[in-house]
């Protein structure tokens, strides 16, 4: 317990000082926080529940559009804002920007959660590769549909409100970093709390054998929908922040980018070790470092390098890095449940 508190305190302190220690990487640090949130929340479904979804990009993109639309629509006509390819025709005051962002993030979290609950019964009735293919189609369909809606920029895109400048002070990087870091901390605390309850055991029962779980009296559909709604909540938040950070939303290349971000969510959790708390965090961090390195040093061949990395992980680390560490060093990376027999009885986290 003491070691855990020291670890959490060290991570928190590092997170608070990171943008000042690495001022040139504030945007990349913000993106890293968002990627970790997406990886953690995908793990609820793919790791703990055993439902490998490519559809979290649907809630991520929805949150992106909702946050920006609310932020603009609270003060200006949304259609006029987006009519010229997202060209900015109005300027937010600092108060308008922050009020709109707060309201937008609330909507970006709540609406995807509700939508997940409404469509969950139909989609979560599928299993295995049928479920994966259906969720993949969900993101693709959302991208095509949003690309035809004029009020949110259609195929021309949607420029999000620019960060306001107060006098000579420009703190855009710091604002989005601390916002994304706060959401990351909130996500971690919430998911860790969930994993310490009976809810996690039920998700694991569904993953291990859903039919037996139902035979034991567990209302599997109810818990699957709740798990999906939790993922949707945090994916929507992450999308809302990312939209403001990048400054531009496109239906298929930014918001509902299933070819990259939708797949990256899965790869990050697998790299670190799905079905664990720290695996998705480690996986997202390493994945972001590798990805940026490949994009820098192997430009033009970055996807080949990324593909090689994936093959290596699948072959040599099929359970992810955390799975490998827990197998090699169970007493350091597992929770001992019998102090009298430390080597024989280890309950993996």
C-alpha positions as CSV (number, residue, x, y, z in Angstrom):
1,X,0.0,0.0,0.0
2,X,2.8,2.4,0.9
3,X,4.7,1.7,-2.3
4,X,1.5,2.3,-4.3
5,X,0.9,5.7,-2.6
6,X,4.5,6.7,-3.4
7,X,4.1,5.6,-7.0
8,X,0.8,7.5,-7.4
9,X,2.3,10.6,-5.8
10,X,5.4,10.5,-8.1
11,X,3.2,10.1,-11.2
12,X,0.9,13.0,-10.1
13,X,3.9,15.3,-9.4
14,X,5.5,14.4,-12.7
15,X,2.2,15.1,-14.5
16,X,1.9,18.5,-12.8
17,X,5.4,19.6,-13.8
18,X,5.7,17.9,-17.2
19,X,4.6,20.8,-19.4
20,X,7.2,23.1,-17.7
21,X,10.0,20.5,-17.8
22,X,9.2,19.7,-21.5
23,X,7.7,22.9,-22.8
24,X,8.2,22.0,-26.4
25,X,6.1,18.8,-26.0
26,X,3.0,20.2,-24.4
27,X,0.8,19.2,-27.3
28,X,2.3,15.7,-27.5
29,X,1.8,15.3,-23.7
30,X,-1.8,16.3,-24.1
31,X,-2.3,13.8,-26.9
32,X,-0.7,11.1,-24.7
33,X,-3.1,11.8,-21.9
34,X,-6.0,11.5,-24.3
35,X,-4.6,8.2,-25.7
36,X,-4.3,6.8,-22.3
37,X,-7.9,7.6,-21.5
38,X,-9.0,5.9,-24.7
39,X,-6.8,2.9,-24.0
40,X,-8.1,2.5,-20.4
41,X,-11.7,2.8,-21.4
42,X,-11.4,0.4,-24.3
43,X,-9.9,-2.1,-21.9
44,X,-13.2,-2.2,-19.9
45,X,-14.8,-3.9,-22.9
46,X,-12.0,-5.6,-24.7
47,X,-9.9,-6.6,-21.7
48,X,-12.3,-7.1,-18.8
49,X,-15.5,-8.0,-20.7
50,X,-13.9,-9.8,-23.7
51,X,-15.8,-7.8,-26.3
52,X,-13.2,-6.5,-28.7
53,X,-14.8,-3.3,-30.1
54,X,-13.7,-1.1,-32.9
55,X,-16.7,1.2,-32.2
56,X,-15.3,3.4,-29.5
57,X,-14.3,5.8,-32.2
58,X,-18.0,6.4,-32.7
59,X,-18.3,7.9,-29.2
60,X,-15.0,9.7,-29.5
61,X,-16.0,11.4,-32.7
62,X,-19.5,12.2,-31.4
63,X,-18.0,13.9,-28.4
64,X,-15.7,15.9,-30.6
65,X,-18.6,17.2,-32.7
66,X,-20.9,17.8,-29.7
67,X,-18.3,19.7,-27.7
68,X,-17.4,22.1,-30.6
69,X,-21.1,22.5,-31.6
70,X,-22.1,23.5,-28.1
71,X,-19.1,25.8,-27.7
72,X,-20.1,27.7,-30.8
73,X,-23.8,27.4,-30.6
74,X,-24.1,28.8,-27.1
75,X,-23.1,32.3,-28.4
76,X,-23.2,32.3,-32.3
77,X,-25.3,30.8,-35.1
78,X,-23.7,27.4,-35.7
79,X,-24.6,27.4,-39.4
80,X,-22.9,30.7,-40.1
81,X,-19.8,29.6,-38.3
82,X,-19.4,26.5,-40.5
83,X,-20.8,27.7,-43.8
84,X,-17.4,28.6,-45.3
85,X,-15.5,25.4,-44.7
86,X,-15.5,26.1,-41.0
87,X,-14.1,29.5,-41.5
88,X,-14.2,31.5,-38.3
89,X,-16.5,34.5,-38.7
90,X,-16.9,35.3,-35.0
91,X,-14.5,35.6,-32.1
92,X,-15.1,34.2,-28.6
93,X,-14.3,36.3,-25.6
94,X,-12.3,34.4,-22.9
95,X,-15.4,34.0,-20.8
96,X,-17.4,32.6,-23.7
97,X,-14.7,30.2,-24.7
98,X,-14.3,28.7,-21.2
99,X,-18.1,28.6,-20.5
100,X,-18.7,27.0,-23.9
101,X,-15.9,24.4,-23.4
102,X,-17.3,23.4,-20.0
103,X,-20.8,23.0,-21.3
104,X,-19.5,21.3,-24.4
105,X,-17.6,18.7,-22.4
106,X,-20.6,17.9,-20.3
107,X,-22.7,17.3,-23.4
108,X,-19.9,15.4,-25.0
109,X,-19.8,13.0,-22.1
110,X,-23.5,12.6,-21.5
111,X,-25.0,12.2,-25.0
112,X,-22.6,9.4,-26.1
113,X,-23.4,7.6,-22.8
114,X,-27.1,7.8,-23.5
115,X,-26.6,6.7,-27.1
116,X,-24.5,3.7,-25.9
117,X,-27.4,2.7,-23.6
118,X,-30.0,3.0,-26.4
119,X,-28.1,1.0,-29.0
120,X,-26.3,-1.3,-26.6
121,X,-29.0,-4.0,-26.5
122,X,-29.0,-4.5,-30.2
123,X,-25.2,-4.4,-30.8
124,X,-24.1,-6.2,-27.6
125,X,-26.4,-9.1,-28.5
126,X,-23.7,-10.1,-31.0
127,X,-20.6,-11.9,-30.0
128,X,-17.0,-12.6,-31.2
129,X,-16.1,-11.4,-34.7
130,X,-19.7,-10.5,-35.5
131,X,-19.6,-7.9,-32.7
132,X,-16.2,-6.6,-33.8
133,X,-17.4,-6.2,-37.5
134,X,-20.6,-4.5,-36.4
135,X,-18.8,-1.9,-34.3
136,X,-16.3,-1.3,-37.1
137,X,-19.2,-0.5,-39.3
138,X,-20.7,1.8,-36.7
139,X,-17.7,4.2,-36.9
140,X,-17.6,4.1,-40.7
141,X,-21.3,4.9,-41.0
142,X,-21.0,7.7,-38.5
143,X,-18.2,9.3,-40.5
144,X,-20.1,9.1,-43.8
145,X,-23.3,10.5,-42.2
146,X,-21.6,13.4,-40.4
147,X,-19.8,14.2,-43.6
148,X,-23.2,15.1,-45.2
149,X,-24.6,17.3,-42.4
150,X,-24.2,20.9,-43.5
151,X,-24.6,22.5,-40.1
152,X,-21.4,20.9,-38.8
153,X,-19.4,21.6,-41.9
154,X,-20.2,18.5,-43.9
155,X,-17.2,17.4,-46.0
156,X,-15.5,20.7,-45.6
157,X,-14.8,20.3,-41.9
158,X,-15.4,22.3,-38.8
159,X,-12.9,24.7,-37.3
160,X,-13.2,24.8,-33.5
161,X,-13.1,28.1,-31.6
162,X,-9.6,29.4,-31.2
163,X,-8.1,29.6,-27.8
164,X,-8.5,33.3,-26.5
165,X,-5.5,35.4,-25.9
166,X,-5.6,37.5,-22.7
167,X,-3.4,40.5,-23.2
168,X,0.0,39.2,-24.2
169,X,-0.6,35.9,-22.4
170,X,-0.9,32.7,-24.6
171,X,-1.5,29.6,-22.5
172,X,-3.2,27.3,-25.0
173,X,-0.7,24.5,-24.5
174,X,-0.9,24.6,-20.7
175,X,-4.7,24.8,-20.7
176,X,-5.3,21.7,-22.9
177,X,-2.6,19.8,-21.2
178,X,-3.9,20.3,-17.7
179,X,-7.5,19.7,-18.9
180,X,-6.5,16.4,-20.5
181,X,-4.4,15.4,-17.5
182,X,-7.3,16.1,-15.2
183,X,-9.6,13.9,-17.3
184,X,-6.9,11.2,-17.3
185,X,-6.7,11.3,-13.5
186,X,-10.5,11.2,-13.2
187,X,-10.7,8.3,-15.6
188,X,-8.0,6.3,-13.7
189,X,-9.6,6.9,-10.3
190,X,-13.1,5.9,-11.6
191,X,-11.8,2.8,-13.4
192,X,-9.7,1.7,-10.4
193,X,-12.7,2.1,-8.2
194,X,-14.8,0.1,-10.6
195,X,-12.2,-2.7,-10.7
196,X,-12.3,-3.0,-6.9
197,X,-16.0,-3.9,-7.0
198,X,-18.1,-6.9,-7.9
199,X,-18.7,-5.3,-11.3
200,X,-15.3,-6.2,-12.5
201,X,-15.8,-9.9,-11.4
202,X,-19.1,-9.9,-13.4
203,X,-17.3,-8.6,-16.5
204,X,-14.6,-11.2,-16.1
205,X,-17.3,-13.9,-15.8
206,X,-18.8,-12.7,-19.1
207,X,-15.4,-12.8,-20.7
208,X,-14.6,-16.3,-19.5
209,X,-17.9,-17.9,-20.3
210,X,-21.0,-15.8,-20.9
211,X,-23.4,-18.7,-21.1
212,X,-22.3,-20.0,-17.7
213,X,-22.6,-16.5,-16.3
214,X,-26.2,-16.4,-17.4
215,X,-26.8,-19.8,-16.0
216,X,-25.6,-18.5,-12.6
217,X,-28.2,-15.8,-12.7
218,X,-26.1,-12.9,-13.9
219,X,-28.0,-10.4,-16.1
220,X,-25.2,-10.3,-18.6
221,X,-26.8,-7.9,-21.0
222,X,-27.4,-5.4,-18.3
223,X,-23.7,-5.4,-17.2
224,X,-22.5,-5.4,-20.8
225,X,-24.5,-2.2,-21.5
226,X,-23.3,-0.5,-18.3
227,X,-19.7,-1.3,-19.3
228,X,-20.2,0.1,-22.8
229,X,-21.8,3.2,-21.3
230,X,-18.8,3.8,-19.1
231,X,-16.5,3.6,-22.0
232,X,-18.7,5.9,-24.1
233,X,-18.7,8.5,-21.3
234,X,-14.9,8.8,-21.2
235,X,-14.5,8.5,-24.9
236,X,-16.8,11.4,-25.4
237,X,-14.8,13.5,-23.0
238,X,-11.6,12.6,-24.7
239,X,-13.0,13.5,-28.1
240,X,-14.2,16.8,-26.9
241,X,-10.8,17.8,-25.6
242,X,-9.0,16.5,-28.8
243,X,-11.3,18.6,-31.0
244,X,-10.3,21.7,-29.2
245,X,-6.7,20.7,-29.1
246,X,-6.3,20.0,-32.9
247,X,-8.5,23.0,-33.8
248,X,-10.2,21.3,-36.8
249,X,-12.7,18.5,-37.1
250,X,-13.1,16.4,-40.2
251,X,-15.7,13.6,-40.4
252,X,-13.5,10.7,-41.6
253,X,-9.9,11.8,-41.0
254,X,-10.2,13.3,-37.5
255,X,-13.5,12.6,-35.7
256,X,-14.4,9.1,-36.9
257,X,-10.9,8.0,-38.0
258,X,-11.4,4.3,-37.7
259,X,-8.4,3.5,-39.9
260,X,-6.0,5.0,-37.3
261,X,-7.4,6.1,-34.0
262,X,-10.1,3.4,-33.9
263,X,-7.4,0.7,-34.4
264,X,-4.9,2.5,-32.1
265,X,-7.3,2.2,-29.2
266,X,-7.1,-1.6,-29.5
267,X,-3.4,-1.8,-30.2
268,X,-2.4,0.3,-27.2
269,X,-4.3,-2.0,-24.8
270,X,-2.9,-5.1,-26.4
271,X,0.6,-3.8,-26.3
272,X,0.5,-3.1,-22.6
273,X,-1.6,-6.0,-21.7
274,X,-5.4,-6.0,-21.8
275,X,-7.4,-7.1,-18.8
276,X,-5.0,-5.2,-16.5
277,X,-5.2,-1.7,-14.9
278,X,-1.7,-0.6,-15.8
279,X,-1.3,-2.4,-19.1
280,X,-3.3,0.1,-21.2
281,X,-1.4,3.0,-19.6
282,X,2.0,1.5,-20.3
283,X,0.8,0.4,-23.8
284,X,-0.5,3.9,-24.7
285,X,2.7,5.6,-23.5
286,X,5.0,3.2,-25.4
287,X,2.8,3.2,-28.5
288,X,2.8,7.0,-28.6
289,X,6.5,7.2,-28.3
290,X,7.0,4.5,-31.0
291,X,4.4,6.1,-33.3
292,X,6.0,9.6,-33.1
293,X,9.4,8.0,-33.6
294,X,8.3,6.1,-36.7
295,X,6.6,9.2,-38.1
296,X,9.8,11.2,-37.6
297,X,12.5,8.7,-38.7
298,X,10.6,6.4,-41.1
299,X,8.3,8.9,-42.9
300,X,6.8,7.1,-45.8
301,X,7.4,3.8,-44.2
302,X,5.9,4.5,-40.8
303,X,3.0,2.1,-41.3
304,X,5.4,-0.7,-42.2
305,X,7.4,0.0,-39.1
306,X,4.2,0.0,-37.0
307,X,3.1,-3.2,-38.6
308,X,6.4,-4.9,-37.7
309,X,6.0,-3.7,-34.1
310,X,2.6,-5.2,-34.0
311,X,3.8,-8.6,-35.3
312,X,6.6,-8.7,-32.8
313,X,4.2,-7.9,-29.9
314,X,1.7,-10.6,-31.0
315,X,4.4,-13.3,-31.4
316,X,6.7,-12.6,-28.5
317,X,4.3,-10.8,-26.0
318,X,0.9,-12.3,-26.7
319,X,-0.4,-11.2,-23.3
320,X,1.2,-7.8,-23.6
321,X,4.0,-6.3,-21.6
322,X,2.2,-6.6,-18.3
323,X,1.3,-10.2,-19.0
324,X,4.9,-11.0,-19.7
325,X,6.1,-9.2,-16.5
326,X,3.5,-10.9,-14.4
327,X,4.6,-14.3,-15.7
328,X,8.3,-13.6,-15.1
329,X,8.0,-11.7,-11.9
330,X,4.6,-12.6,-10.3
331,X,5.5,-11.4,-6.8
332,X,6.4,-7.9,-8.1
333,X,3.6,-7.5,-10.6
334,X,0.9,-9.5,-8.9
335,X,-1.0,-9.3,-5.6
336,X,0.0,-12.0,-3.1
337,X,-3.1,-13.6,-1.4
338,X,-1.3,-15.9,1.0
339,X,1.7,-14.5,2.8
340,X,2.7,-18.0,4.1
341,X,3.0,-19.3,0.6
342,X,4.2,-16.3,-1.5
343,X,5.6,-18.3,-4.4
344,X,2.7,-20.7,-4.9
345,X,-0.4,-18.4,-4.5
346,X,-0.4,-15.2,-6.5
347,X,-3.5,-13.5,-7.6
348,X,-2.8,-11.4,-10.7
349,X,-4.0,-7.9,-10.7
